[in-house]
Amino acid sequence: MKEDKKEKFLRIYANVPDKLREDIIVVIDDKTYTWNTAYFEIKNNTELGKKILKELEIMKIL
């Protein structure tokens, strides 16, 4: 079964070292988001989280 984008992000996030989780991974509407912020938004299924997932897919991170 194909892994959905949210599950894939959560799996990748779990393997990111704590020190790197404060690094910026995406820019949406001229605002920067770190691994931790992205995790919060994606985990809570927010509209911003959906935009972050889409951008991460475009960037070939997912």
C-alpha positions in Angstrom: 0.0 0.0 0.0 1.3 3.5 -0.9 2.3 5.6 2.0 0.5 8.9 2.2 2.3 12.2 2.4 1.5 12.8 6.1 2.7 9.3 7.1 5.9 9.8 5.1 6.6 13.1 6.7 6.1 11.7 10.2 8.4 8.9 9.4 11.1 11.2 8.1 10.6 13.6 11.0 11.1 10.8 13.5 14.6 10.2 12.0 15.7 13.9 12.0 18.1 14.6 14.8 16.8 17.0 17.5 19.4 19.6 16.7 18.2 19.8 13.0 14.5 20.1 13.9 15.0 23.9 14.4 16.3 24.2 10.8 14.0 25.8 8.2 12.7 23.4 5.7 10.1 25.3 3.8 8.8 28.8 3.0 5.1 29.3 2.5 3.7 32.8 1.8 7.1 34.4 2.6 7.1 32.8 6.1 9.7 30.2 7.1 8.8 27.0 8.9 11.1 24.6 10.7 10.8 20.8 11.0 9.1 21.3 14.4 6.6 23.9 13.2 5.8 21.7 10.1 5.4 18.7 12.4 2.8 20.6 14.6 0.8 21.8 11.6 0.9 18.5 9.7 0.1 16.4 12.8 -3.0 18.7 13.5 -4.2 18.5 9.9 -4.3 22.3 9.5 -4.7 24.1 6.2 -1.1 25.3 6.6 0.0 21.7 7.2 -1.6 20.7 3.9 0.3 23.6 2.1 3.6 22.5 3.8 3.1 18.9 2.7 2.4 20.0 -0.9 5.5 22.2 -1.0 7.6 19.4 0.5 6.4 17.1 -2.2 7.3 19.7 -4.9 10.7 20.0 -3.3 11.1 16.2 -3.6 11.5 15.8 0.2 8.4 13.6 0.2 
